[in-house]
Amino acid sequence: MTMLRRSRHRFLALLGTAALALAGAVALPGTAQAANILTNPGFETGNLSPWSCSGNLGSVVSSPVHGGSKALAGAVSSSDNAQCAQTVSVQPNTTYSLSGWVRGSYVYLGVDGGASTWTTSPSAYSRLTVSFTTGASQTSAKIYVHGWYAQGTYYADDISLDGPGGGGGDTQAPTAPANLKSTGKTSSSVSLSWSASSDNVGVTGYDVYSGSNKVLSVSGTSGTVGGLSASTAYSFTVKARDAAGNTSAASNSVSVTTDAGGGGGTGFKQAAPYLYEGWGDPPNPTTVMSATGIKWFTMAFVLDSGGCNPAWDGSRALTGGVDQTAINQIRSAGGDIVPSFGGWQGSKLGANCSSASALAGALQKVIDAYGLKAIDMDVENTDEFENEAVQAKILTALKTVKANNPGLKTIVTFGTSTTGPTYYGNRLIEQAQSLNAGIDVFTIMPFDFGGGSDMYGNTVNATEGLKAKLKSTFGWDDATAYSHIGISGMNGLSDQQENTTPAIWTSIRDWANSHHIARLAYWSVNRDRPCPGGGVVSNCSGISQSTWQFTSITAGFTG
C-alpha cells in the first residue's frame, strides 16, 4: 500500500482540550432491585405532572422525541434556565443511577445539592448519565433537568432514576403484565399494548425492554418505541414497577419486524465524503456545504489512545478540540456526521480492546458524546480485516451498540477486488450473518486495485460481486442487497495512479442512484481541489477539476 493510502491514517500530535467527564453508572446495592422510580419519566401522559418547571417555561411536545410520542421542552430565557424538577422518595445510604436523553445547548441533568452532568450542544438526542449516593438520613431527592441562560429551547426525554424507592416496608412486586401485543408498526417504530398489572400498593409505571435494554418508560398500558431500523426484527417485553421500586417479572415476549424503508431494505441513504481534521489542509466544512449542498461527512479517524479509550487519531481529545469544532459547524449548518473507526494504520480499537463488550463500551463513548445516528467501522490491514477473531469482535460490538441505541445505523467499510469481496471480505460478510449482527451497510473501497484503468467498470463489477455475495449469504433479493451496499471511492489519482475523473465519478454516482444503494463516499474532501500534475498528495486530487467538484457530484446521490 503506497503513501497516500497510509496517510489516510497519519497521526498529527495536535493538542486537544480535555473531554467532558461523564460519571458512569455505579452498581446498585445487591439487596435492592433497580427500577425507574420517577413518575411520568417520558412525559407520555401529555402533561408535566409531577414535574414542575421554573417560570412556567416547561411544556410537553410531540417533536422532537427520543422515545414514545412525547418529550419535555424547556423554553430557556435570558434570566431563567427553565429548570424542571421532580421530588421522589429514596432510601438512605443507597446509590442511584440517573440518566436521561437531552437535546440542545448546555443541558444539565442532576440531583439538587448533589451530582450533575451536562452536554454541550448536540443537535440530536444525547444520553447523560450520573450516579449519586444518598445521605445517612436522606429520604427524598429532587431530580432536575435544565438548560442554560439565553441558549434556546432544550428538550429532554426518557429520564430514569434507577434504584429502590422509599416506600418503607413494601417489598411486594407487581404482577407481570399480560397479553403484550403489537398494535401497529412502521419502518422506524412499533406500537405495543398490554394488560395492566396489579400491586398491593399501586403500579406507578411500566418499562418496555428490547432484549435486555430498556427502551421506553410509560405510565399507562400502551406505548410506541421509535427510532428503530427498517426491515429489522425486534423482541419486546414489559415490566411493571411500584413506588417502592419493586419490579415485576417480564411479560410474555412479542417479536415484531419493522416495515421496509424506501426502496426496500434498510431505508438508509447517505452521501458522506470523508473529512479529516488531522491532515491535508482541512477545509472549513460550512464553506464546502454552502458551495456543494452536501449534508453529511464521514469524519476520520477514531482510534485507541490507550486502554481501549477512543480519541481522534488516537491523540486528539474526543470532545473540545478541532474535530468537535468541525462537527458543531456541520450541525449548525443543518448537516451531520458519521465517525469512522479504524483505518489502515495506527492503534485501532477493534484490534486493541480486550473483548467485544469492551469495544462496544468504547464505541458507546463516542455515540454518547455526539448523539450519533450512524457509525462506520473501517476494517483494514492484517490486524483487523485479515484477523477473523478481530472481525468477529468488531461485528459483535456493533450488534451490541445497535441494540443499545435504537435507530443507530452500523456501517462496515473494507477493501475489495475488481470482481467483488476477497476471501476476508467474504468471511466478514459470513460472520455478520452467523452472528446476526444486523449490519446496515457493507461499504467497499473500489480503488488501489493495482493499476486498473477502467475505474467505472471496476467499481461496478466489484459492487455487483458484493451484491451477489450478500444475496447468497443472507437470502436477499436484488433490491434488498443493493440497499445494504455502500461505495467509497478515491477522487483523482489513487496510490496506484488510477484516475477517477469527475466524469467517471458522476457515472458511478448515477449508477449508484439507479441501483438504489445505501451510501456513497470518497476519500477525501481534503483532496477535492485541483492540482493537475501535482501527483498523489494530501490536499488536492492531482488532476484538473473544479474546487469541491467531487463533493458536489456526491451531493447528488439520493439512492
C-alpha positions as CSV (number, residue, x, y, z in Angstrom):
1,M,0.0,0.0,0.0
2,T,1.6,3.3,-1.0
3,M,2.0,6.5,1.0
4,L,-1.3,8.3,0.3
5,R,-3.4,5.4,1.4
6,R,-1.3,5.2,4.5
7,S,-1.7,8.9,5.0
8,R,-5.5,8.4,5.4
9,H,-4.3,7.2,8.8
10,R,-1.4,9.5,9.5
11,F,-1.4,10.9,13.0
12,L,-0.6,14.6,13.9
13,A,0.0,15.3,17.6
14,L,-2.4,18.2,17.8
15,L,-3.3,19.3,21.2
16,G,-6.9,18.7,22.2
17,T,-8.7,20.1,25.2
18,A,-9.9,17.7,27.9
19,A,-13.0,15.7,27.1
20,L,-16.2,16.2,29.1
21,A,-16.1,13.8,32.0
22,L,-19.4,12.0,32.4
23,A,-19.8,9.9,35.5
24,G,-20.5,6.3,34.8
25,A,-23.3,4.3,36.5
26,V,-22.4,2.7,39.8
27,A,-23.7,-0.7,40.7
28,L,-26.8,-0.6,42.8
29,P,-26.9,-2.4,46.2
30,G,-27.3,-6.1,45.8
31,T,-30.3,-6.2,48.1
32,A,-32.4,-3.8,46.0
33,Q,-33.6,-4.4,42.5
34,A,-33.0,-1.5,40.1
35,A,-36.1,0.2,38.8
36,N,-37.0,3.7,37.4
37,I,-38.7,5.4,40.4
38,L,-39.6,8.6,38.6
39,T,-43.2,9.3,37.6
40,N,-44.0,10.3,34.0
41,P,-40.4,9.9,33.0
42,G,-41.0,10.1,29.3
43,F,-43.8,12.7,29.5
44,E,-46.2,10.3,27.8
45,T,-49.1,11.4,29.9
46,G,-49.2,14.6,27.8
47,N,-48.8,16.9,30.8
48,L,-45.9,17.8,33.1
49,S,-47.2,16.4,36.4
50,P,-45.5,15.7,38.8
51,W,-42.7,17.7,37.2
52,S,-42.6,21.4,38.0
53,C,-40.8,23.9,35.8
54,S,-39.5,27.3,36.8
55,G,-41.1,30.4,35.2
56,N,-43.8,28.1,33.7
57,L,-41.3,27.6,30.9
58,G,-41.8,23.9,30.5
59,S,-44.2,22.2,28.1
60,V,-44.8,18.8,26.6
61,V,-44.2,18.5,22.9
62,S,-44.7,15.8,20.2
63,S,-41.4,16.6,18.3
64,P,-38.5,16.1,18.6
65,V,-38.8,13.0,20.8
66,H,-36.3,10.3,21.8
67,G,-38.8,7.5,22.6
68,G,-42.6,7.3,22.6
69,S,-44.6,10.2,21.3
70,K,-43.9,13.0,23.8
71,A,-40.9,14.9,25.3
72,L,-40.2,17.9,27.5
73,A,-39.4,21.3,26.0
74,G,-37.8,23.9,28.2
75,A,-38.0,27.4,26.8
76,V,-34.9,29.0,28.3
77,S,-34.9,32.8,28.6
78,S,-32.1,35.2,29.3
79,S,-33.0,35.2,33.0
80,D,-34.4,31.7,33.6
81,N,-32.8,28.3,32.8
82,A,-36.2,26.6,32.6
83,Q,-35.4,24.0,35.3
84,C,-37.9,21.2,35.5
85,A,-37.8,19.0,38.6
86,Q,-39.5,16.1,40.4
87,T,-39.0,15.1,44.0
88,V,-39.1,11.3,44.8
89,S,-38.8,9.2,47.9
90,V,-35.4,7.4,48.2
91,Q,-33.6,5.2,50.7
92,P,-30.7,6.4,52.9
93,N,-27.1,5.3,52.2
94,T,-28.1,4.0,48.7
95,T,-26.5,4.5,45.3
96,Y,-28.8,5.6,42.5
97,S,-28.1,6.0,38.7
98,L,-29.7,8.9,37.0
99,S,-29.8,9.1,33.2
100,G,-31.8,10.9,30.5
101,W,-31.8,11.9,26.9
102,V,-31.3,15.6,26.1
103,R,-31.0,17.8,23.1
104,G,-30.0,21.5,22.9
105,S,-27.2,23.8,24.1
106,Y,-25.7,23.2,27.6
107,V,-28.4,20.9,29.0
108,Y,-27.9,19.8,32.6
109,L,-29.2,16.7,34.5
110,G,-28.7,16.2,38.2
111,V,-29.9,15.9,41.8
112,D,-30.4,19.0,43.8
113,G,-27.5,19.6,46.2
114,G,-25.5,16.7,44.6
115,A,-24.1,15.4,41.4
116,S,-24.9,16.6,38.0
117,T,-23.7,16.3,34.4
118,W,-24.2,18.2,31.2
119,T,-23.6,18.2,27.5
120,T,-22.5,21.0,25.1
121,S,-24.8,21.3,22.1
122,P,-25.9,18.1,20.4
123,S,-28.4,18.6,17.5
124,A,-29.7,15.1,18.1
125,Y,-30.6,13.4,21.4
126,S,-27.6,12.6,23.6
127,R,-27.7,10.4,26.7
128,L,-26.5,11.8,30.0
129,T,-25.7,9.5,33.0
130,V,-24.6,10.3,36.5
131,S,-24.7,8.5,39.8
132,F,-25.1,9.6,43.4
133,T,-25.3,8.1,46.9
134,T,-27.9,9.4,49.4
135,G,-27.0,10.6,52.9
136,A,-27.4,8.6,56.1
137,S,-30.8,10.0,56.8
138,Q,-31.9,11.2,53.4
139,T,-35.4,10.1,52.3
140,S,-36.1,12.3,49.3
141,A,-34.2,13.6,46.3
142,K,-35.1,16.4,43.9
143,I,-34.2,15.4,40.3
144,Y,-33.8,18.2,37.8
145,V,-33.1,19.0,34.2
146,H,-32.4,22.5,32.8
147,G,-30.8,24.4,30.0
148,W,-28.6,27.5,30.2
149,Y,-29.5,31.1,30.1
150,A,-30.2,32.6,26.6
151,Q,-29.1,29.3,24.9
152,G,-32.5,28.5,23.3
153,T,-35.1,25.8,24.0
154,Y,-33.8,22.4,25.2
155,Y,-35.5,19.0,25.0
156,A,-35.4,16.1,27.4
157,D,-37.0,12.6,27.3
158,D,-36.9,9.2,28.9
159,I,-35.4,10.3,32.2
160,S,-34.6,7.5,34.6
161,L,-33.7,7.3,38.2
162,D,-32.8,3.6,38.9
163,G,-32.7,2.3,42.4
164,P,-35.0,1.4,45.3
165,G,-37.9,3.7,46.1
166,G,-38.5,5.0,49.6
167,G,-41.7,3.0,50.1
168,G,-40.9,1.9,53.6
169,G,-41.5,-1.8,54.1
170,D,-43.2,-2.5,50.8
171,T,-41.3,-5.4,49.2
172,Q,-44.1,-7.0,47.2
173,A,-43.6,-6.7,43.4
174,P,-46.4,-6.1,41.0
175,T,-47.8,-9.0,38.9
176,A,-46.3,-9.4,35.5
177,P,-48.1,-7.5,32.7
178,A,-50.0,-9.9,30.4
179,N,-51.2,-10.1,26.8
180,L,-48.4,-8.0,25.3
181,K,-49.1,-7.5,21.6
182,S,-48.1,-5.2,18.8
183,T,-50.9,-2.8,17.7
184,G,-49.1,-1.3,14.8
185,K,-45.7,-0.7,13.1
186,T,-43.8,1.5,10.6
187,S,-40.3,1.3,9.2
188,S,-39.0,3.0,12.3
189,S,-41.5,2.3,15.1
190,V,-43.5,-0.4,16.9
191,S,-46.7,0.3,18.9
192,L,-47.4,-2.0,21.8
193,S,-50.2,-2.6,24.3
194,W,-50.6,-4.9,27.3
195,S,-53.0,-5.7,30.2
196,A,-52.5,-3.9,33.5
197,S,-50.6,-5.3,36.4
198,S,-51.8,-5.3,40.0
199,D,-49.9,-4.4,43.1
200,N,-50.6,-4.4,46.9
201,V,-50.0,-0.6,46.9
202,G,-50.2,0.5,43.3
203,V,-48.4,0.3,40.0
204,T,-46.7,3.6,39.1
205,G,-45.4,2.8,35.6
206,Y,-44.2,0.3,33.0
207,D,-40.8,-0.2,31.4
208,V,-40.5,-1.6,27.8
209,Y,-37.5,-3.7,27.0
210,S,-35.9,-4.7,23.7
211,G,-33.9,-7.7,24.8
212,S,-32.2,-6.6,28.0
213,N,-32.2,-2.9,27.1
214,K,-34.9,-0.6,28.5
215,V,-36.2,1.5,25.5
216,L,-39.3,3.2,26.9
217,S,-41.0,4.1,30.2
218,V,-44.7,4.9,30.3
219,S,-47.4,5.3,33.0
220,G,-50.2,3.6,31.0
221,T,-50.6,0.3,29.3
222,S,-49.5,1.2,25.8
223,G,-46.6,2.9,24.1
224,T,-44.7,3.4,20.9
225,V,-41.0,2.6,20.6
226,G,-39.4,4.8,18.0
227,G,-36.0,5.2,16.3
228,L,-35.9,1.6,15.0
229,S,-34.3,0.3,11.8
230,A,-36.4,-0.7,8.8
231,S,-36.8,-4.4,8.0
232,T,-35.4,-5.5,11.3
233,A,-36.7,-8.0,13.9
234,Y,-37.1,-6.8,17.5
235,S,-38.2,-8.7,20.6
236,F,-40.1,-6.8,23.3
237,T,-41.2,-7.4,26.9
238,V,-42.7,-5.2,29.6
239,K,-42.2,-5.0,33.3
240,A,-44.4,-3.1,35.9
241,R,-43.0,-1.1,38.8
242,D,-44.4,0.4,42.0
243,A,-43.5,3.4,44.1
244,A,-41.1,1.4,46.3
245,G,-39.0,0.4,43.3
246,N,-40.3,-3.2,43.2
247,T,-40.2,-4.6,39.6
248,S,-42.4,-7.3,38.3
249,A,-41.3,-10.3,36.2
250,A,-41.3,-9.8,32.5
251,S,-44.5,-10.1,30.4
252,N,-44.7,-12.5,27.5
253,S,-42.3,-11.7,24.7
254,V,-43.6,-10.4,21.3
255,S,-41.4,-10.3,18.2
256,V,-42.1,-7.7,15.5
257,T,-40.3,-7.0,12.2
258,T,-40.4,-3.3,11.2
259,D,-41.6,-2.4,7.7
260,A,-39.2,-1.9,4.8
261,G,-38.0,1.6,4.2
262,G,-38.0,3.4,0.9
263,G,-36.7,1.1,-1.9
264,G,-36.7,-1.9,0.3
265,G,-34.0,-3.0,2.8
266,T,-32.8,-0.5,5.4
267,G,-34.3,2.7,4.0
268,F,-30.9,4.3,4.9
269,K,-29.4,6.7,2.3
270,Q,-26.2,8.7,3.0
271,A,-23.9,10.8,0.8
272,A,-21.0,11.3,3.1
273,P,-17.4,12.1,1.8
274,Y,-14.5,11.8,4.2
275,L,-13.3,14.8,6.1
276,Y,-10.1,14.5,8.0
277,E,-9.1,17.2,10.6
278,G,-5.6,15.7,11.1
279,W,-4.2,16.0,7.7
280,G,-4.3,17.6,4.3
281,D,-5.1,21.3,5.0
282,P,-8.7,20.6,6.3
283,P,-11.2,22.9,4.7
284,N,-14.0,24.8,6.6
285,P,-16.9,22.4,6.4
286,T,-19.5,25.1,6.2
287,T,-17.7,26.6,3.1
288,V,-17.9,23.2,1.4
289,M,-21.6,22.7,2.4
290,S,-22.6,26.1,1.1
291,A,-20.8,25.5,-2.2
292,T,-22.0,21.9,-2.8
293,G,-25.2,21.2,-0.9
294,I,-23.6,18.2,0.9
295,K,-25.2,17.4,4.3
296,W,-23.2,14.5,5.7
297,F,-19.5,14.0,6.3
298,T,-17.6,10.9,7.3
299,M,-15.2,12.1,10.0
300,A,-11.9,10.2,10.1
301,F,-10.5,8.6,12.3
302,V,-11.4,7.4,15.8
303,L,-8.5,5.3,17.2
304,D,-7.3,4.0,20.6
305,S,-5.5,6.5,22.8
306,G,-4.5,3.6,25.2
307,G,-6.6,1.3,27.4
308,C,-9.4,1.0,24.8
309,N,-10.2,4.7,25.1
310,P,-11.4,6.5,21.9
311,A,-9.7,9.6,20.6
312,W,-9.5,11.3,17.2
313,D,-6.4,9.9,15.6
314,G,-5.6,8.3,19.0
315,S,-4.2,11.7,20.1
316,R,-6.8,14.4,19.9
317,A,-9.4,14.7,22.7
318,L,-12.8,13.1,21.9
319,T,-14.6,16.4,22.7
320,G,-13.5,20.0,22.9
321,G,-10.9,20.1,20.0
322,V,-10.8,20.8,16.3
323,D,-12.9,17.8,15.5
324,Q,-15.8,18.9,17.7
325,T,-15.5,22.4,16.3
326,A,-15.9,21.0,12.8
327,I,-18.8,18.8,13.9
328,N,-20.5,21.8,15.6
329,Q,-20.1,23.8,12.4
330,I,-21.6,21.0,10.3
331,R,-24.6,20.6,12.6
332,S,-25.2,24.3,12.8
333,A,-25.4,24.4,9.1
334,G,-28.1,21.6,9.1
335,G,-25.8,18.6,8.4
336,D,-24.5,15.7,10.4
337,I,-21.5,13.3,10.7
338,V,-20.7,9.7,10.9
339,P,-17.4,8.9,12.6
340,S,-15.1,6.3,11.0
341,F,-13.3,4.0,13.4
342,G,-10.1,2.3,12.4
343,G,-8.5,2.6,9.0
344,W,-5.3,1.3,7.5
345,Q,-2.8,2.3,10.2
346,G,-2.5,3.2,13.9
347,S,-3.6,1.8,17.2
348,K,-7.2,0.6,16.5
349,L,-9.9,0.0,19.0
350,G,-11.0,-3.2,17.2
351,A,-7.6,-4.8,17.5
352,N,-6.7,-3.5,20.9
353,C,-9.9,-3.6,23.0
354,S,-9.8,-6.8,25.0
355,S,-13.3,-8.0,24.2
356,A,-16.4,-7.3,22.2
357,S,-18.0,-5.8,25.3
358,A,-15.0,-3.5,25.9
359,L,-15.1,-2.4,22.3
360,A,-18.8,-1.7,22.5
361,G,-18.1,0.4,25.6
362,A,-15.6,2.5,23.6
363,L,-18.0,2.9,20.7
364,Q,-20.7,4.0,23.1
365,K,-18.5,6.8,24.5
366,V,-18.4,8.3,21.0
367,I,-22.1,7.7,20.4
368,D,-22.9,9.4,23.7
369,A,-20.5,12.3,23.1
370,Y,-22.1,13.3,19.8
371,G,-25.6,11.8,19.9
372,L,-24.8,9.8,16.7
373,K,-27.2,8.4,14.2
374,A,-24.6,6.2,12.4
375,I,-21.1,4.8,12.9
376,D,-18.6,3.4,10.4
377,M,-16.0,0.7,11.1
378,D,-13.2,1.0,8.5
379,V,-11.9,-2.6,8.8
380,E,-8.5,-2.8,7.1
381,N,-5.0,-4.4,7.2
382,T,-3.8,-7.5,8.9
383,D,-4.6,-6.5,12.5
384,E,-8.4,-6.2,11.8
385,F,-9.5,-7.2,8.3
386,E,-7.2,-10.2,8.0
387,N,-7.9,-11.4,11.5
388,E,-11.1,-13.4,11.7
389,A,-11.3,-13.2,15.5
390,V,-11.0,-9.4,15.4
391,Q,-13.6,-9.3,12.7
392,A,-16.0,-11.2,15.0
393,K,-15.2,-8.9,17.9
394,I,-16.0,-5.9,15.8
395,L,-19.2,-7.3,14.5
396,T,-20.3,-8.4,18.0
397,A,-19.6,-4.9,19.3
398,L,-21.6,-3.4,16.5
399,K,-24.5,-5.7,17.3
400,T,-24.3,-4.6,20.9
401,V,-24.4,-0.9,20.3
402,K,-27.1,-1.3,17.7
403,A,-29.3,-3.0,20.3
404,N,-28.4,-0.4,23.0
405,N,-29.1,2.6,20.7
406,P,-32.4,2.1,18.8
407,G,-32.2,3.7,15.3
408,L,-28.4,3.7,15.2
409,K,-27.1,2.7,11.7
410,T,-24.0,0.5,11.5
411,I,-21.6,0.5,8.6
412,V,-18.6,-1.6,7.8
413,T,-16.1,-0.5,5.2
414,F,-13.4,-2.8,3.7
415,G,-11.3,-3.3,0.6
416,T,-12.3,-5.3,-2.5
417,S,-11.0,-6.9,-5.7
418,T,-12.3,-5.8,-9.1
419,T,-14.8,-8.7,-9.1
420,G,-16.1,-8.4,-5.5
421,P,-15.1,-9.2,-1.9
422,T,-11.8,-11.0,-1.3
423,Y,-11.5,-14.0,1.0
424,Y,-11.5,-11.8,4.1
425,G,-14.3,-9.7,2.7
426,N,-16.4,-12.8,2.2
427,R,-15.5,-14.0,5.7
428,L,-16.6,-10.7,7.2
429,I,-20.0,-11.0,5.5
430,E,-20.4,-14.6,6.5
431,Q,-19.6,-13.7,10.1
432,A,-22.1,-10.8,10.1
433,Q,-24.8,-13.3,9.1
434,S,-23.8,-16.0,11.6
435,L,-23.6,-13.5,14.4
436,N,-26.9,-11.8,13.4
437,A,-25.0,-8.5,13.7
438,G,-27.7,-6.5,11.8
439,I,-25.2,-4.5,9.8
440,D,-27.0,-1.8,7.8
441,V,-24.4,-1.1,5.1
442,F,-21.5,-3.1,3.7
443,T,-19.2,-0.5,2.0
444,I,-16.4,-1.4,-0.3
445,M,-13.4,0.7,-1.3
446,P,-13.1,0.1,-5.1
447,F,-9.6,1.6,-5.7
448,D,-5.9,0.6,-5.3
449,F,-6.6,-2.4,-7.4
450,G,-3.0,-2.4,-8.6
451,G,-3.2,-0.3,-11.8
452,G,-6.6,-1.0,-13.2
453,S,-7.5,1.8,-15.6
454,D,-11.3,1.3,-16.0
455,M,-12.4,2.8,-12.7
456,Y,-16.1,2.9,-13.7
457,G,-16.1,-0.7,-14.9
458,N,-14.1,-2.0,-12.0
459,T,-16.3,-0.2,-9.5
460,V,-19.5,-1.5,-11.0
461,N,-18.1,-5.1,-11.2
462,A,-16.8,-5.0,-7.6
463,T,-20.2,-3.8,-6.4
464,E,-22.1,-6.4,-8.4
465,G,-19.8,-9.0,-6.8
466,L,-20.7,-7.7,-3.4
467,K,-24.4,-7.8,-4.3
468,A,-24.1,-11.5,-5.3
469,K,-22.3,-12.3,-2.0
470,L,-25.0,-10.6,0.1
471,K,-27.7,-12.4,-1.8
472,S,-26.2,-15.8,-1.3
473,T,-25.3,-15.2,2.3
474,F,-28.5,-13.5,3.6
475,G,-31.0,-14.9,1.1
476,W,-31.9,-11.3,-0.1
477,D,-33.3,-10.3,-3.4
478,D,-31.5,-7.8,-5.7
479,A,-33.3,-4.7,-4.3
480,T,-32.6,-5.6,-0.7
481,A,-29.0,-6.5,-1.4
482,Y,-28.4,-3.2,-3.2
483,S,-30.0,-1.3,-0.3
484,H,-27.3,-2.7,2.1
485,I,-24.4,-1.6,-0.2
486,G,-22.0,1.4,0.0
487,I,-19.3,2.6,-2.3
488,S,-16.3,4.6,-1.0
489,G,-14.1,5.7,-3.9
490,M,-11.0,7.9,-4.2
491,N,-11.1,11.1,-6.1
492,G,-8.5,11.9,-8.7
493,L,-5.2,9.9,-8.5
494,S,-5.1,6.9,-6.2
495,D,-2.0,5.4,-4.7
496,Q,-1.8,3.1,-7.7
497,Q,-2.1,6.0,-10.1
498,E,-5.6,5.1,-11.0
499,N,-7.5,8.2,-12.2
500,T,-11.1,8.7,-11.2
501,T,-12.1,11.8,-13.0
502,P,-15.2,14.0,-12.3
503,A,-16.9,12.4,-15.3
504,I,-16.2,8.9,-14.1
505,W,-17.3,9.7,-10.5
506,T,-20.5,11.2,-12.0
507,S,-21.1,7.9,-13.8
508,I,-20.5,5.9,-10.7
509,R,-22.9,8.2,-8.7
510,D,-25.6,7.8,-11.4
511,W,-25.2,4.0,-11.4
512,A,-25.4,4.1,-7.6
513,N,-28.7,6.1,-7.8
514,S,-30.2,3.8,-10.4
515,H,-29.5,0.7,-8.3
516,H,-30.6,2.4,-5.1
517,I,-27.6,1.6,-2.9
518,A,-27.4,2.9,0.6
519,R,-24.2,5.0,0.8
520,L,-21.8,6.9,-1.4
521,A,-18.5,8.3,0.0
522,Y,-15.0,9.1,-1.2
523,W,-11.5,9.8,0.1
524,S,-11.5,12.8,0.6
525,V,-12.8,16.3,0.8
526,N,-9.3,17.5,1.8
527,R,-8.2,16.4,-1.7
528,D,-11.2,17.9,-3.5
529,R,-9.1,20.7,-5.0
530,P,-7.3,20.9,-8.4
531,C,-3.6,20.4,-8.8
532,P,-3.0,18.9,-12.3
533,G,0.4,17.2,-12.4
534,G,0.6,17.5,-8.6
535,G,0.8,13.8,-8.0
536,V,-0.7,11.8,-5.2
537,V,-0.8,14.3,-2.3
538,S,-3.0,15.1,0.7
539,N,-4.6,18.4,-0.1
540,C,-5.5,18.1,-3.8
541,S,-6.5,15.4,-6.3
542,G,-3.6,15.5,-8.7
543,I,-5.8,16.3,-11.6
544,S,-7.7,19.1,-13.3
545,Q,-11.0,19.8,-11.6
546,S,-13.1,22.5,-10.0
547,T,-12.7,23.1,-6.3
548,W,-15.2,20.9,-4.4
549,Q,-16.3,19.2,-7.7
550,F,-16.3,15.7,-6.3
551,T,-18.3,16.8,-3.3
552,S,-20.9,18.5,-5.5
553,I,-21.2,15.3,-7.5
554,T,-21.5,13.2,-4.3
555,A,-24.2,15.5,-3.0
556,G,-26.4,14.4,-6.0
557,F,-26.5,10.9,-4.6
558,T,-30.1,10.1,-3.4
559,G,-30.1,6.3,-3.5
